[in-house]
Amino acid sequence: MLLAIGDVVRVRHTAILGTVVGISTGERRGAVQLQVSGNLLQNFRPRDLELVARGFKPAGGLRALIFFVFGVTAAVMNGLTAQSLGAGPLVTALVSIATATTISGGLFNLSNRPRRVRV
């Protein structure tokens, strides 16, 4: 199983929900540390866990600005290309919006992949 810090997991036999905060290197090697309700840390074996949701860090200000600039630049270029090929204003606007959304979202997903650790 590949887990990253911030992933939400469920313990199979007790149905406890927790957030992965690390991997224990103490007496129980290979145990995953979870932060459960009450800010308590508990160790569990990886085979007892089920992944519920992936966690990720939001993009920083500079990174978000770069994504936005690339998205708008690509949208303008595609919009002008569609317009020069004879598309109407509605089609040009839709092409521009779709391009900006696709480019910005793709860059965001590509750069914000959490690092996975096999446990």
C-alpha positions in Angstrom: 0.0 0.0 0.0 1.3 3.5 -0.9 0.6 6.1 1.8 1.6 9.7 2.2 1.5 12.0 5.1 -1.9 13.6 5.2 -3.8 10.6 3.8 -7.0 9.7 5.7 -7.3 6.0 6.5 -9.7 3.7 8.3 -8.6 0.9 10.6 -10.5 -2.3 9.5 -11.3 -4.0 12.8 -12.2 -0.9 14.8 -13.5 1.5 12.2 -11.2 4.3 13.6 -10.6 7.1 11.2 -7.2 8.8 11.3 -4.7 10.9 9.4 -1.3 9.4 8.5 1.4 11.4 10.3 4.4 9.1 9.9 5.9 5.7 10.0 7.1 4.3 13.3 10.8 3.3 13.5 10.7 2.2 17.1 10.0 -1.3 18.5 7.2 -2.0 15.9 9.0 -1.4 12.6 6.7 -0.8 9.7 3.9 0.5 11.8 2.0 3.5 10.5 1.4 6.4 12.9 -2.1 7.8 12.8 -3.5 10.9 14.4 -7.0 10.1 15.7 -9.6 12.2 17.4 -8.3 13.9 20.5 -4.9 14.5 18.8 -3.8 11.1 20.0 -1.1 9.2 18.0 -1.6 5.5 17.6 0.4 2.9 15.7 -1.2 0.3 13.3 0.0 -2.3 10.9 -0.4 -1.4 7.3 -2.4 -4.5 6.5 -5.1 -3.2 9.0 -5.6 0.0 7.1 -7.9 1.1 4.3 -7.4 4.3 2.3 -10.3 6.7 2.5 -8.9 9.9 1.0 -5.7 11.3 -0.3 -4.2 14.4 1.2 -2.2 17.1 -0.5 -0.7 20.5 0.1 -2.4 23.4 -1.6 -0.3 25.3 -4.1 1.6 28.3 -2.8 1.0 31.9 -4.0 3.8 32.0 -6.6 3.0 28.6 -8.0 -0.7 29.4 -8.3 0.2 32.6 -10.1 2.5 30.7 -12.6 -0.3 28.2 -13.3 -2.8 31.1 -13.8 -0.4 32.9 -16.3 0.2 29.7 -18.3 -3.5 29.0 -18.4 -4.5 32.4 -19.5 -1.7 32.5 -22.1 -2.8 29.2 -23.6 -6.5 30.3 -23.5 -5.7 33.5 -25.4 -3.7 31.6 -28.0 -6.3 28.9 -28.5 -9.1 31.6 -28.6 -7.3 33.6 -31.3 -6.6 30.4 -33.3 -10.3 29.4 -33.1 -11.4 32.9 -34.1 -9.0 33.0 -37.1 -10.4 29.7 -38.3 -13.9 31.2 -38.4 -15.4 30.2 -35.1 -18.2 32.3 -33.6 -17.8 34.3 -30.4 -19.5 31.6 -28.3 -17.3 28.8 -29.6 -14.2 31.0 -29.1 -15.2 31.8 -25.5 -15.9 28.2 -24.7 -12.6 27.1 -26.2 -10.7 29.7 -24.2 -12.5 28.7 -20.9 -11.8 25.0 -21.5 -8.2 25.6 -22.4 -7.6 27.8 -19.3 -9.3 25.2 -17.0 -7.4 22.2 -18.5 -4.0 23.8 -18.5 -4.2 25.3 -15.0 -5.8 22.1 -13.5 -3.3 19.8 -15.2 -0.3 21.8 -14.0 -1.8 21.9 -10.5 -2.4 18.1 -10.4 1.0 17.4 -11.9 3.0 19.5 -9.4 1.0 18.7 -6.3 1.2 14.9 -6.3 2.0 13.8 -2.8 5.0 11.6 -2.3 4.0 8.0 -1.6 5.8 5.5 0.6 5.2 1.8 0.3 4.5 0.3 3.7 
